[in-house]
Amino acid sequence: MLHQLEGERVFSLIKDLGVRVATKQEAVPFLIAFAIAEFFFKFKSFALECLAFLAVWCVLSFLQSLVFPHRVRPTT
């Protein structure tokens, strides 16, 4: 059930904003999280580094959404 809800959130982000806008919105948190993971995460385990990267990306994306809430484009 939780997995289904997560998938719906991502889908609704793309559906509401469009692929181009959703990509632009997530680019900054993604790149910052990628840089943090590259420079600071040295767990010697791909799985742990990947999970830590995803967690940082989610937190940064959440913080960005609080500071800069996205607008839903009007549907015609």
PDB file of N, CA, C, O and CB in Angstrom:
ATOM      1  N   MET A   1       0.828  -1.189   0.000  1.00  0.00           N
ATOM      2  CA  MET A   1       0.000   0.000   0.000  1.00  0.00           C
ATOM      3  C   MET A   1       0.867   1.245   0.000  1.00  0.00           C
ATOM      4  O   MET A   1       0.605   2.166  -0.774  1.00  0.00           O
ATOM      5  CB  MET A   1      -0.939   0.002   1.201  1.00  0.00           C
ATOM      6  N   LEU A   2       1.904   1.305   0.853  1.00  0.00           N
ATOM      7  CA  LEU A   2       2.763   2.478   0.923  1.00  0.00           C
ATOM      8  C   LEU A   2       3.483   2.686  -0.400  1.00  0.00           C
ATOM      9  O   LEU A   2       3.601   3.816  -0.875  1.00  0.00           O
ATOM     10  CB  LEU A   2       3.773   2.340   2.066  1.00  0.00           C
ATOM     11  N   HIS A   3       3.972   1.587  -1.003  1.00  0.00           N
ATOM     12  CA  HIS A   3       4.668   1.691  -2.283  1.00  0.00           C
ATOM     13  C   HIS A   3       3.741   2.296  -3.340  1.00  0.00           C
ATOM     14  O   HIS A   3       4.179   3.119  -4.145  1.00  0.00           O
ATOM     15  CB  HIS A   3       5.177   0.304  -2.740  1.00  0.00           C
ATOM     16  N   GLN A   4       2.482   1.902  -3.347  1.00  0.00           N
ATOM     17  CA  GLN A   4       1.521   2.423  -4.304  1.00  0.00           C
ATOM     18  C   GLN A   4       1.324   3.920  -4.085  1.00  0.00           C
ATOM     19  O   GLN A   4       1.240   4.669  -5.058  1.00  0.00           O
ATOM     20  CB  GLN A   4       0.179   1.676  -4.187  1.00  0.00           C
ATOM     21  N   LEU A   5       1.249   4.373  -2.848  1.00  0.00           N
ATOM     22  CA  LEU A   5       1.071   5.793  -2.567  1.00  0.00           C
ATOM     23  C   LEU A   5       2.278   6.596  -3.009  1.00  0.00           C
ATOM     24  O   LEU A   5       2.116   7.693  -3.543  1.00  0.00           O
ATOM     25  CB  LEU A   5       0.815   6.013  -1.086  1.00  0.00           C
ATOM     26  N   GLU A   6       3.490   6.085  -2.802  1.00  0.00           N
ATOM     27  CA  GLU A   6       4.695   6.780  -3.228  1.00  0.00           C
ATOM     28  C   GLU A   6       4.693   6.932  -4.750  1.00  0.00           C
ATOM     29  O   GLU A   6       5.018   8.001  -5.267  1.00  0.00           O
ATOM     30  CB  GLU A   6       5.961   6.023  -2.754  1.00  0.00           C
ATOM     31  N   GLY A   7       4.333   5.883  -5.455  1.00  0.00           N
ATOM     32  CA  GLY A   7       4.275   5.939  -6.906  1.00  0.00           C
ATOM     33  C   GLY A   7       3.259   6.955  -7.392  1.00  0.00           C
ATOM     34  O   GLY A   7       3.491   7.635  -8.392  1.00  0.00           O
ATOM     35  N   GLU A   8       2.144   7.065  -6.704  1.00  0.00           N
ATOM     36  CA  GLU A   8       1.132   8.040  -7.074  1.00  0.00           C
ATOM     37  C   GLU A   8       1.625   9.455  -6.848  1.00  0.00           C
ATOM     38  O   GLU A   8       1.282  10.348  -7.622  1.00  0.00           O
ATOM     39  CB  GLU A   8      -0.143   7.802  -6.294  1.00  0.00           C
ATOM     40  N   ARG A   9       2.429   9.693  -5.800  1.00  0.00           N
ATOM     41  CA  ARG A   9       2.969  11.029  -5.558  1.00  0.00           C
ATOM     42  C   ARG A   9       3.884  11.458  -6.686  1.00  0.00           C
ATOM     43  O   ARG A   9       3.777  12.580  -7.182  1.00  0.00           O
ATOM     44  CB  ARG A   9       3.719  11.073  -4.233  1.00  0.00           C
ATOM     45  N   VAL A  10       4.778  10.583  -7.094  1.00  0.00           N
ATOM     46  CA  VAL A  10       5.684  10.917  -8.182  1.00  0.00           C
ATOM     47  C   VAL A  10       4.883  11.142  -9.460  1.00  0.00           C
ATOM     48  O   VAL A  10       5.127  12.105 -10.188  1.00  0.00           O
ATOM     49  CB  VAL A  10       6.737   9.801  -8.384  1.00  0.00           C
ATOM     50  N   PHE A  11       3.949  10.275  -9.726  1.00  0.00           N
ATOM     51  CA  PHE A  11       3.124  10.426 -10.920  1.00  0.00           C
ATOM     52  C   PHE A  11       2.350  11.731 -10.876  1.00  0.00           C
ATOM     53  O   PHE A  11       2.266  12.425 -11.889  1.00  0.00           O
ATOM     54  CB  PHE A  11       2.163   9.246 -11.062  1.00  0.00           C
ATOM     55  N   SER A  12       1.778  12.086  -9.726  1.00  0.00           N
ATOM     56  CA  SER A  12       0.994  13.317  -9.652  1.00  0.00           C
ATOM     57  C   SER A  12       1.885  14.539  -9.799  1.00  0.00           C
ATOM     58  O   SER A  12       1.444  15.547 -10.352  1.00  0.00           O
ATOM     59  CB  SER A  12       0.225  13.385  -8.331  1.00  0.00           C
ATOM     60  N   LEU A  13       3.131  14.485  -9.323  1.00  0.00           N
ATOM     61  CA  LEU A  13       4.063  15.592  -9.521  1.00  0.00           C
ATOM     62  C   LEU A  13       4.292  15.807 -11.008  1.00  0.00           C
ATOM     63  O   LEU A  13       4.234  16.937 -11.491  1.00  0.00           O
ATOM     64  CB  LEU A  13       5.403  15.323  -8.799  1.00  0.00           C
ATOM     65  N   ILE A  14       4.551  14.736 -11.730  1.00  0.00           N
ATOM     66  CA  ILE A  14       4.787  14.849 -13.169  1.00  0.00           C
ATOM     67  C   ILE A  14       3.504  15.245 -13.891  1.00  0.00           C
ATOM     68  O   ILE A  14       3.539  16.054 -14.818  1.00  0.00           O
ATOM     69  CB  ILE A  14       5.330  13.525 -13.735  1.00  0.00           C
ATOM     70  N   LYS A  15       2.385  14.686 -13.478  1.00  0.00           N
ATOM     71  CA  LYS A  15       1.110  15.003 -14.118  1.00  0.00           C
ATOM     72  C   LYS A  15       0.725  16.467 -13.893  1.00  0.00           C
ATOM     73  O   LYS A  15       0.264  17.140 -14.815  1.00  0.00           O
ATOM     74  CB  LYS A  15       0.005  14.080 -13.586  1.00  0.00           C
ATOM     75  N   ASP A  16       0.916  16.953 -12.675  1.00  0.00           N
ATOM     76  CA  ASP A  16       0.537  18.329 -12.358  1.00  0.00           C
ATOM     77  C   ASP A  16       1.479  19.357 -12.973  1.00  0.00           C
ATOM     78  O   ASP A  16       1.032  20.402 -13.446  1.00  0.00           O
ATOM     79  CB  ASP A  16       0.496  18.517 -10.864  1.00  0.00           C
ATOM     80  N   LEU A  17       2.761  19.073 -12.971  1.00  0.00           N
ATOM     81  CA  LEU A  17       3.746  20.054 -13.415  1.00  0.00           C
ATOM     82  C   LEU A  17       4.238  19.835 -14.836  1.00  0.00           C
ATOM     83  O   LEU A  17       4.673  20.782 -15.491  1.00  0.00           O
ATOM     84  CB  LEU A  17       4.908  20.042 -12.491  1.00  0.00           C
ATOM     85  N   GLY A  18       4.178  18.622 -15.312  1.00  0.00           N
ATOM     86  CA  GLY A  18       4.778  18.297 -16.599  1.00  0.00           C
ATOM     87  C   GLY A  18       6.189  17.788 -16.367  1.00  0.00           C
ATOM     88  O   GLY A  18       6.804  18.098 -15.347  1.00  0.00           O
ATOM     89  N   VAL A  19       6.701  17.012 -17.302  1.00  0.00           N
ATOM     90  CA  VAL A  19       8.010  16.388 -17.144  1.00  0.00           C
ATOM     91  C   VAL A  19       9.105  17.445 -17.057  1.00  0.00           C
ATOM     92  O   VAL A  19       9.982  17.354 -16.197  1.00  0.00           O
ATOM     93  CB  VAL A  19       8.291  15.427 -18.307  1.00  0.00           C
ATOM     94  N   ARG A  20       9.069  18.431 -17.921  1.00  0.00           N
ATOM     95  CA  ARG A  20      10.129  19.450 -17.960  1.00  0.00           C
ATOM     96  C   ARG A  20      10.185  20.242 -16.658  1.00  0.00           C
ATOM     97  O   ARG A  20      11.267  20.429 -16.100  1.00  0.00           O
ATOM     98  CB  ARG A  20       9.909  20.408 -19.143  1.00  0.00           C
ATOM     99  N   VAL A  21       9.043  20.708 -16.166  1.00  0.00           N
ATOM    100  CA  VAL A  21       9.010  21.498 -14.929  1.00  0.00           C
ATOM    101  C   VAL A  21       9.375  20.640 -13.727  1.00  0.00           C
ATOM    102  O   VAL A  21      10.116  21.090 -12.854  1.00  0.00           O
ATOM    103  CB  VAL A  21       7.622  22.125 -14.725  1.00  0.00           C
ATOM    104  N   ALA A  22       8.871  19.419 -13.666  1.00  0.00           N
ATOM    105  CA  ALA A  22       9.198  18.518 -12.559  1.00  0.00           C
ATOM    106  C   ALA A  22      10.690  18.214 -12.537  1.00  0.00           C
ATOM    107  O   ALA A  22      11.297  18.145 -11.468  1.00  0.00           O
ATOM    108  CB  ALA A  22       8.393  17.211 -12.666  1.00  0.00           C
ATOM    109  N   THR A  23      11.280  18.031 -13.713  1.00  0.00           N
ATOM    110  CA  THR A  23      12.719  17.784 -13.790  1.00  0.00           C
ATOM    111  C   THR A  23      13.496  18.999 -13.316  1.00  0.00           C
ATOM    112  O   THR A  23      14.456  18.859 -12.558  1.00  0.00           O
ATOM    113  CB  THR A  23      13.130  17.419 -15.220  1.00  0.00           C
ATOM    114  N   LYS A  24      13.098  20.191 -13.749  1.00  0.00           N
ATOM    115  CA  LYS A  24      13.769  21.416 -13.304  1.00  0.00           C
ATOM    116  C   LYS A  24      13.629  21.602 -11.801  1.00  0.00           C
ATOM    117  O   LYS A  24      14.568  22.039 -11.136  1.00  0.00           O
ATOM    118  CB  LYS A  24      13.202  22.636 -14.037  1.00  0.00           C
ATOM    119  N   GLN A  25      12.460  21.272 -11.263  1.00  0.00           N
ATOM    120  CA  GLN A  25      12.223  21.449  -9.828  1.00  0.00           C
ATOM    121  C   GLN A  25      13.094  20.510  -9.004  1.00  0.00           C
ATOM    122  O   GLN A  25      13.569  20.897  -7.936  1.00  0.00           O
ATOM    123  CB  GLN A  25      10.748  21.214  -9.499  1.00  0.00           C
ATOM    124  N   GLU A  26      13.313  19.304  -9.467  1.00  0.00           N
ATOM    125  CA  GLU A  26      14.092  18.323  -8.718  1.00  0.00           C
ATOM    126  C   GLU A  26      15.583  18.363  -9.029  1.00  0.00           C
ATOM    127  O   GLU A  26      16.365  17.695  -8.354  1.00  0.00           O
ATOM    128  CB  GLU A  26      13.568  16.952  -8.995  1.00  0.00           C
ATOM    129  N   ALA A  27      15.992  19.128 -10.033  1.00  0.00           N
ATOM    130  CA  ALA A  27      17.400  19.150 -10.437  1.00  0.00           C
ATOM    131  C   ALA A  27      18.310  19.666  -9.327  1.00  0.00           C
ATOM    132  O   ALA A  27      19.354  19.072  -9.059  1.00  0.00           O
ATOM    133  CB  ALA A  27      17.572  20.008 -11.679  1.00  0.00           C
ATOM    134  N   VAL A  28      17.927  20.761  -8.681  1.00  0.00           N
ATOM    135  CA  VAL A  28      18.789  21.351  -7.646  1.00  0.00           C
ATOM    136  C   VAL A  28      18.948  20.408  -6.448  1.00  0.00           C
ATOM    137  O   VAL A  28      20.081  20.131  -6.054  1.00  0.00           O
ATOM    138  CB  VAL A  28      18.211  22.701  -7.177  1.00  0.00           C
ATOM    139  N   PRO A  29      17.851  19.900  -5.852  1.00  0.00           N
ATOM    140  CA  PRO A  29      18.039  18.963  -4.745  1.00  0.00           C
ATOM    141  C   PRO A  29      18.806  17.702  -5.156  1.00  0.00           C
ATOM    142  O   PRO A  29      19.602  17.181  -4.374  1.00  0.00           O
ATOM    143  CB  PRO A  29      16.693  18.574  -4.173  1.00  0.00           C
ATOM    144  N   PHE A  30      18.575  17.215  -6.361  1.00  0.00           N
ATOM    145  CA  PHE A  30      19.275  16.033  -6.843  1.00  0.00           C
ATOM    146  C   PHE A  30      20.779  16.280  -6.934  1.00  0.00           C
ATOM    147  O   PHE A  30      21.573  15.471  -6.454  1.00  0.00           O
ATOM    148  CB  PHE A  30      18.726  15.614  -8.205  1.00  0.00           C
ATOM    149  N   LEU A  31      21.168  17.387  -7.545  1.00  0.00           N
ATOM    150  CA  LEU A  31      22.593  17.676  -7.723  1.00  0.00           C
ATOM    151  C   LEU A  31      23.295  17.929  -6.395  1.00  0.00           C
ATOM    152  O   LEU A  31      24.431  17.495  -6.206  1.00  0.00           O
ATOM    153  CB  LEU A  31      22.773  18.880  -8.633  1.00  0.00           C
ATOM    154  N   ILE A  32      22.634  18.624  -5.474  1.00  0.00           N
ATOM    155  CA  ILE A  32      23.226  18.852  -4.152  1.00  0.00           C
ATOM    156  C   ILE A  32      23.385  17.530  -3.410  1.00  0.00           C
ATOM    157  O   ILE A  32      24.430  17.274  -2.812  1.00  0.00           O
ATOM    158  CB  ILE A  32      22.361  19.829  -3.324  1.00  0.00           C
ATOM    159  N   ALA A  33      22.350  16.689  -3.446  1.00  0.00           N
ATOM    160  CA  ALA A  33      22.419  15.388  -2.785  1.00  0.00           C
ATOM    161  C   ALA A  33      23.495  14.517  -3.424  1.00  0.00           C
ATOM    162  O   ALA A  33      24.194  13.782  -2.726  1.00  0.00           O
ATOM    163  CB  ALA A  33      21.057  14.679  -2.844  1.00  0.00           C
ATOM    164  N   PHE A  34      23.631  14.596  -4.737  1.00  0.00           N
ATOM    165  CA  PHE A  34      24.659  13.825  -5.434  1.00  0.00           C
ATOM    166  C   PHE A  34      26.049  14.267  -4.998  1.00  0.00           C
ATOM    167  O   PHE A  34      26.922  13.436  -4.751  1.00  0.00           O
ATOM    168  CB  PHE A  34      24.508  13.974  -6.955  1.00  0.00           C
ATOM    169  N   ALA A  35      26.252  15.582  -4.904  1.00  0.00           N
ATOM    170  CA  ALA A  35      27.559  16.103  -4.476  1.00  0.00           C
ATOM    171  C   ALA A  35      27.866  15.692  -3.032  1.00  0.00           C
ATOM    172  O   ALA A  35      28.989  15.292  -2.724  1.00  0.00           O
ATOM    173  CB  ALA A  35      27.593  17.644  -4.607  1.00  0.00           C
ATOM    174  N   ILE A  36      26.878  15.791  -2.162  1.00  0.00           N
ATOM    175  CA  ILE A  36      27.067  15.377  -0.764  1.00  0.00           C
ATOM    176  C   ILE A  36      27.436  13.895  -0.699  1.00  0.00           C
ATOM    177  O   ILE A  36      28.358  13.506   0.017  1.00  0.00           O
ATOM    178  CB  ILE A  36      25.783  15.649   0.069  1.00  0.00           C
ATOM    179  N   ALA A  37      26.712  13.084  -1.450  1.00  0.00           N
ATOM    180  CA  ALA A  37      26.996  11.642  -1.453  1.00  0.00           C
ATOM    181  C   ALA A  37      28.388  11.355  -1.992  1.00  0.00           C
ATOM    182  O   ALA A  37      29.104  10.511  -1.453  1.00  0.00           O
ATOM    183  CB  ALA A  37      25.952  10.890  -2.285  1.00  0.00           C
ATOM    184  N   GLU A  38      28.768  12.044  -3.037  1.00  0.00           N
ATOM    185  CA  GLU A  38      30.078  11.801  -3.655  1.00  0.00           C
ATOM    186  C   GLU A  38      31.223  12.181  -2.728  1.00  0.00           C
ATOM    187  O   GLU A  38      32.212  11.454  -2.633  1.00  0.00           O
ATOM    188  CB  GLU A  38      30.197  12.578  -4.958  1.00  0.00           C
ATOM    189  N   PHE A  39      31.098  13.306  -2.050  1.00  0.00           N
ATOM    190  CA  PHE A  39      32.214  13.808  -1.246  1.00  0.00           C
ATOM    191  C   PHE A  39      32.240  13.296   0.191  1.00  0.00           C
ATOM    192  O   PHE A  39      33.315  13.187   0.781  1.00  0.00           O
ATOM    193  CB  PHE A  39      32.173  15.293  -1.226  1.00  0.00           C
ATOM    194  N   PHE A  40      31.086  12.981   0.763  1.00  0.00           N
ATOM    195  CA  PHE A  40      31.044  12.674   2.185  1.00  0.00           C
ATOM    196  C   PHE A  40      30.679  11.234   2.526  1.00  0.00           C
ATOM    197  O   PHE A  40      31.058  10.753   3.594  1.00  0.00           O
ATOM    198  CB  PHE A  40      30.085  13.570   2.837  1.00  0.00           C
ATOM    199  N   PHE A  41      29.967  10.538   1.666  1.00  0.00           N
ATOM    200  CA  PHE A  41      29.525   9.182   1.996  1.00  0.00           C
ATOM    201  C   PHE A  41      30.541   8.166   1.507  1.00  0.00           C
ATOM    202  O   PHE A  41      30.677   7.940   0.304  1.00  0.00           O
ATOM    203  CB  PHE A  41      28.144   8.892   1.383  1.00  0.00           C
ATOM    204  N   LYS A  42      31.248   7.559   2.435  1.00  0.00           N
ATOM    205  CA  LYS A  42      32.232   6.528   2.112  1.00  0.00           C
ATOM    206  C   LYS A  42      31.967   5.302   2.989  1.00  0.00           C
ATOM    207  O   LYS A  42      32.783   4.934   3.834  1.00  0.00           O
ATOM    208  CB  LYS A  42      33.692   7.059   2.318  1.00  0.00           C
ATOM    209  N   PHE A  43      30.806   4.680   2.764  1.00  0.00           N
ATOM    210  CA  PHE A  43      30.392   3.555   3.599  1.00  0.00           C
ATOM    211  C   PHE A  43      30.980   2.225   3.128  1.00  0.00           C
ATOM    212  O   PHE A  43      30.848   1.214   3.818  1.00  0.00           O
ATOM    213  CB  PHE A  43      28.882   3.463   3.622  1.00  0.00           C
ATOM    214  N   LYS A  44      31.621   2.213   1.970  1.00  0.00           N
ATOM    215  CA  LYS A  44      32.149   0.983   1.372  1.00  0.00           C
ATOM    216  C   LYS A  44      31.044  -0.037   1.081  1.00  0.00           C
ATOM    217  O   LYS A  44      31.282  -1.243   1.009  1.00  0.00           O
ATOM    218  CB  LYS A  44      33.193   0.360   2.295  1.00  0.00           C
ATOM    219  N   SER A  45      29.839   0.488   0.918  1.00  0.00           N
ATOM    220  CA  SER A  45      28.696  -0.340   0.555  1.00  0.00           C
ATOM    221  C   SER A  45      27.811   0.474  -0.379  1.00  0.00           C
ATOM    222  O   SER A  45      27.292   1.524   0.000  1.00  0.00           O
ATOM    223  CB  SER A  45      27.904  -0.815   1.823  1.00  0.00           C
ATOM    224  N   PHE A  46      27.644  -0.019  -1.605  1.00  0.00           N
ATOM    225  CA  PHE A  46      26.827   0.704  -2.569  1.00  0.00           C
ATOM    226  C   PHE A  46      25.411   0.904  -2.053  1.00  0.00           C
ATOM    227  O   PHE A  46      24.848   1.990  -2.188  1.00  0.00           O
ATOM    228  CB  PHE A  46      26.798  -0.035  -3.898  1.00  0.00           C
ATOM    229  N   ALA A  47      24.837  -0.126  -1.467  1.00  0.00           N
ATOM    230  CA  ALA A  47      23.456  -0.048  -0.995  1.00  0.00           C
ATOM    231  C   ALA A  47      23.291   1.037   0.074  1.00  0.00           C
ATOM    232  O   ALA A  47      22.344   1.821   0.021  1.00  0.00           O
ATOM    233  CB  ALA A  47      23.010  -1.405  -0.440  1.00  0.00           C
ATOM    234  N   LEU A  48      24.208   1.081   1.037  1.00  0.00           N
ATOM    235  CA  LEU A  48      24.119   2.100   2.079  1.00  0.00           C
ATOM    236  C   LEU A  48      24.316   3.501   1.519  1.00  0.00           C
ATOM    237  O   LEU A  48      23.609   4.431   1.910  1.00  0.00           O
ATOM    238  CB  LEU A  48      25.144   1.831   3.163  1.00  0.00           C
ATOM    239  N   GLU A  49      25.267   3.660   0.610  1.00  0.00           N
ATOM    240  CA  GLU A  49      25.489   4.965   0.004  1.00  0.00           C
ATOM    241  C   GLU A  49      24.289   5.391  -0.830  1.00  0.00           C
ATOM    242  O   GLU A  49      23.919   6.565  -0.830  1.00  0.00           O
ATOM    243  CB  GLU A  49      26.746   4.944  -0.858  1.00  0.00           C
ATOM    244  N   CYS A  50      23.685   4.454  -1.533  1.00  0.00           N
ATOM    245  CA  CYS A  50      22.505   4.755  -2.340  1.00  0.00           C
ATOM    246  C   CYS A  50      21.330   5.167  -1.451  1.00  0.00           C
ATOM    247  O   CYS A  50      20.637   6.140  -1.749  1.00  0.00           O
ATOM    248  CB  CYS A  50      22.120   3.539  -3.203  1.00  0.00           C
ATOM    249  N   LEU A  51      21.106   4.435  -0.371  1.00  0.00           N
ATOM    250  CA  LEU A  51      20.030   4.784   0.553  1.00  0.00           C
ATOM    251  C   LEU A  51      20.271   6.146   1.199  1.00  0.00           C
ATOM    252  O   LEU A  51      19.339   6.936   1.351  1.00  0.00           O
ATOM    253  CB  LEU A  51      19.890   3.710   1.631  1.00  0.00           C
ATOM    254  N   ALA A  52      21.512   6.420   1.578  1.00  0.00           N
ATOM    255  CA  ALA A  52      21.827   7.715   2.173  1.00  0.00           C
ATOM    256  C   ALA A  52      21.618   8.840   1.156  1.00  0.00           C
ATOM    257  O   ALA A  52      21.088   9.896   1.500  1.00  0.00           O
ATOM    258  CB  ALA A  52      23.278   7.728   2.696  1.00  0.00           C
ATOM    259  N   PHE A  53      22.031   8.615  -0.093  1.00  0.00           N
ATOM    260  CA  PHE A  53      21.803   9.600  -1.153  1.00  0.00           C
ATOM    261  C   PHE A  53      20.322   9.880  -1.338  1.00  0.00           C
ATOM    262  O   PHE A  53      19.910  11.038  -1.411  1.00  0.00           O
ATOM    263  CB  PHE A  53      22.408   9.117  -2.467  1.00  0.00           C
ATOM    264  N   LEU A  54      19.518   8.820  -1.415  1.00  0.00           N
ATOM    265  CA  LEU A  54      18.072   8.993  -1.597  1.00  0.00           C
ATOM    266  C   LEU A  54      17.439   9.719  -0.409  1.00  0.00           C
ATOM    267  O   LEU A  54      16.540  10.542  -0.588  1.00  0.00           O
ATOM    268  CB  LEU A  54      17.397   7.631  -1.795  1.00  0.00           C
ATOM    269  N   ALA A  55      17.907   9.415   0.796  1.00  0.00           N
ATOM    270  CA  ALA A  55      17.376  10.092   1.982  1.00  0.00           C
ATOM    271  C   ALA A  55      17.712  11.586   1.956  1.00  0.00           C
ATOM    272  O   ALA A  55      16.861  12.424   2.257  1.00  0.00           O
ATOM    273  CB  ALA A  55      17.937   9.445   3.265  1.00  0.00           C
ATOM    274  N   VAL A  56      18.942  11.908   1.599  1.00  0.00           N
ATOM    275  CA  VAL A  56      19.334  13.322   1.517  1.00  0.00           C
ATOM    276  C   VAL A  56      18.543  14.018   0.422  1.00  0.00           C
ATOM    277  O   VAL A  56      18.100  15.151   0.611  1.00  0.00           O
ATOM    278  CB  VAL A  56      20.854  13.460   1.251  1.00  0.00           C
ATOM    279  N   TRP A  57      18.356  13.367  -0.715  1.00  0.00           N
ATOM    280  CA  TRP A  57      17.590  13.957  -1.813  1.00  0.00           C
ATOM    281  C   TRP A  57      16.149  14.235  -1.365  1.00  0.00           C
ATOM    282  O   TRP A  57      15.606  15.303  -1.650  1.00  0.00           O
ATOM    283  CB  TRP A  57      17.601  13.020  -3.050  1.00  0.00           C
ATOM    284  N   CYS A  58      15.537  13.284  -0.671  1.00  0.00           N
ATOM    285  CA  CYS A  58      14.166  13.475  -0.191  1.00  0.00           C
ATOM    286  C   CYS A  58      14.068  14.639   0.791  1.00  0.00           C
ATOM    287  O   CYS A  58      13.141  15.446   0.716  1.00  0.00           O
ATOM    288  CB  CYS A  58      13.657  12.197   0.469  1.00  0.00           C
ATOM    289  N   VAL A  59      15.015  14.722   1.701  1.00  0.00           N
ATOM    290  CA  VAL A  59      15.005  15.813   2.685  1.00  0.00           C
ATOM    291  C   VAL A  59      15.192  17.156   1.985  1.00  0.00           C
ATOM    292  O   VAL A  59      14.468  18.110   2.274  1.00  0.00           O
ATOM    293  CB  VAL A  59      16.114  15.604   3.749  1.00  0.00           C
ATOM    294  N   LEU A  60      16.153  17.240   1.070  1.00  0.00           N
ATOM    295  CA  LEU A  60      16.373  18.497   0.351  1.00  0.00           C
ATOM    296  C   LEU A  60      15.182  18.872  -0.509  1.00  0.00           C
ATOM    297  O   LEU A  60      14.828  20.047  -0.596  1.00  0.00           O
ATOM    298  CB  LEU A  60      17.616  18.400  -0.513  1.00  0.00           C
ATOM    299  N   SER A  61      14.562  17.899  -1.140  1.00  0.00           N
ATOM    300  CA  SER A  61      13.375  18.163  -1.950  1.00  0.00           C
ATOM    301  C   SER A  61      12.224  18.655  -1.074  1.00  0.00           C
ATOM    302  O   SER A  61      11.492  19.567  -1.458  1.00  0.00           O
ATOM    303  CB  SER A  61      12.955  16.898  -2.720  1.00  0.00           C
ATOM    304  N   PHE A  62      12.068  18.048   0.104  1.00  0.00           N
ATOM    305  CA  PHE A  62      11.027  18.477   1.036  1.00  0.00           C
ATOM    306  C   PHE A  62      11.284  19.905   1.500  1.00  0.00           C
ATOM    307  O   PHE A  62      10.363  20.722   1.528  1.00  0.00           O
ATOM    308  CB  PHE A  62      10.957  17.527   2.244  1.00  0.00           C
ATOM    309  N   LEU A  63      12.519  20.213   1.864  1.00  0.00           N
ATOM    310  CA  LEU A  63      12.847  21.568   2.306  1.00  0.00           C
ATOM    311  C   LEU A  63      12.623  22.586   1.186  1.00  0.00           C
ATOM    312  O   LEU A  63      12.134  23.690   1.428  1.00  0.00           O
ATOM    313  CB  LEU A  63      14.302  21.631   2.790  1.00  0.00           C
ATOM    314  N   GLN A  64      12.983  22.204  -0.035  1.00  0.00           N
ATOM    315  CA  GLN A  64      12.745  23.100  -1.161  1.00  0.00           C
ATOM    316  C   GLN A  64      11.253  23.341  -1.357  1.00  0.00           C
ATOM    317  O   GLN A  64      10.839  24.461  -1.657  1.00  0.00           O
ATOM    318  CB  GLN A  64      13.361  22.528  -2.440  1.00  0.00           C
ATOM    319  N   SER A  65      10.445  22.298  -1.191  1.00  0.00           N
ATOM    320  CA  SER A  65       8.996  22.453  -1.378  1.00  0.00           C
ATOM    321  C   SER A  65       8.379  23.342  -0.300  1.00  0.00           C
ATOM    322  O   SER A  65       7.350  23.977  -0.532  1.00  0.00           O
ATOM    323  CB  SER A  65       8.312  21.083  -1.372  1.00  0.00           C
ATOM    324  N   LEU A  66       9.003  23.388   0.878  1.00  0.00           N
ATOM    325  CA  LEU A  66       8.519  24.300   1.911  1.00  0.00           C
ATOM    326  C   LEU A  66       8.864  25.744   1.583  1.00  0.00           C
ATOM    327  O   LEU A  66       8.057  26.649   1.796  1.00  0.00           O
ATOM    328  CB  LEU A  66       9.100  23.922   3.265  1.00  0.00           C
ATOM    329  N   VAL A  67      10.061  25.952   1.067  1.00  0.00           N
ATOM    330  CA  VAL A  67      10.517  27.308   0.761  1.00  0.00           C
ATOM    331  C   VAL A  67       9.917  27.813  -0.553  1.00  0.00           C
ATOM    332  O   VAL A  67       9.491  28.964  -0.646  1.00  0.00           O
ATOM    333  CB  VAL A  67      12.051  27.350   0.690  1.00  0.00           C
ATOM    334  N   PHE A  68       9.887  26.945  -1.565  1.00  0.00           N
ATOM    335  CA  PHE A  68       9.368  27.309  -2.881  1.00  0.00           C
ATOM    336  C   PHE A  68       8.285  26.314  -3.293  1.00  0.00           C
ATOM    337  O   PHE A  68       8.564  25.381  -4.046  1.00  0.00           O
ATOM    338  CB  PHE A  68      10.510  27.349  -3.937  1.00  0.00           C
ATOM    339  N   PRO A  69       7.058  26.499  -2.813  1.00  0.00           N
ATOM    340  CA  PRO A  69       5.999  25.543  -3.188  1.00  0.00           C
ATOM    341  C   PRO A  69       5.730  25.583  -4.678  1.00  0.00           C
ATOM    342  O   PRO A  69       5.697  26.654  -5.285  1.00  0.00           O
ATOM    343  CB  PRO A  69       4.705  25.838  -2.420  1.00  0.00           C
ATOM    344  N   HIS A  70       5.533  24.392  -5.273  1.00  0.00           N
ATOM    345  CA  HIS A  70       5.283  24.352  -6.715  1.00  0.00           C
ATOM    346  C   HIS A  70       3.845  24.737  -6.990  1.00  0.00           C
ATOM    347  O   HIS A  70       2.949  24.552  -6.166  1.00  0.00           O
ATOM    348  CB  HIS A  70       5.588  22.954  -7.295  1.00  0.00           C
ATOM    349  N   ARG A  71       3.660  25.274  -8.169  1.00  0.00           N
ATOM    350  CA  ARG A  71       2.322  25.654  -8.595  1.00  0.00           C
ATOM    351  C   ARG A  71       1.779  24.586  -9.522  1.00  0.00           C
ATOM    352  O   ARG A  71       2.501  24.037 -10.354  1.00  0.00           O
ATOM    353  CB  ARG A  71       2.325  27.035  -9.288  1.00  0.00           C
ATOM    354  N   VAL A  72       0.497  24.302  -9.366  1.00  0.00           N
ATOM    355  CA  VAL A  72      -0.151  23.336 -10.255  1.00  0.00           C
ATOM    356  C   VAL A  72      -0.556  24.083 -11.504  1.00  0.00           C
ATOM    357  O   VAL A  72      -1.232  25.110 -11.440  1.00  0.00           O
ATOM    358  CB  VAL A  72      -1.390  22.647  -9.576  1.00  0.00           C
ATOM    359  N   ARG A  73      -0.133  23.552 -12.654  1.00  0.00           N
ATOM    360  CA  ARG A  73      -0.496  24.234 -13.893  1.00  0.00           C
ATOM    361  C   ARG A  73      -1.965  23.968 -14.208  1.00  0.00           C
ATOM    362  O   ARG A  73      -2.483  22.886 -13.934  1.00  0.00           O
ATOM    363  CB  ARG A  73       0.408  23.770 -15.067  1.00  0.00           C
ATOM    364  N   PRO A  74      -2.618  24.951 -14.775  1.00  0.00           N
ATOM    365  CA  PRO A  74      -4.051  24.774 -15.077  1.00  0.00           C
ATOM    366  C   PRO A  74      -4.268  23.743 -16.173  1.00  0.00           C
ATOM    367  O   PRO A  74      -3.519  23.695 -17.149  1.00  0.00           O
ATOM    368  CB  PRO A  74      -4.679  26.107 -15.495  1.00  0.00           C
ATOM    369  N   THR A  75      -5.280  22.932 -16.009  1.00  0.00           N
ATOM    370  CA  THR A  75      -5.617  21.936 -17.020  1.00  0.00           C
ATOM    371  C   THR A  75      -6.689  22.500 -17.926  1.00  0.00           C
ATOM    372  O   THR A  75      -7.619  23.168 -17.474  1.00  0.00           O
ATOM    373  CB  THR A  75      -6.087  20.613 -16.371  1.00  0.00           C
ATOM    374  N   THR A  76      -6.549  22.226 -19.202  1.00  0.00           N
ATOM    375  CA  THR A  76      -7.530  22.738 -20.164  1.00  0.00           C
ATOM    376  C   THR A  76      -8.222  21.624 -20.857  1.00  0.00           C
ATOM    377  O   THR A  76      -9.083  21.863 -21.703  1.00  0.00           O
ATOM    378  CB  THR A  76      -6.882  23.640 -21.179  1.00  0.00           C
TER     379      THR A  76
END
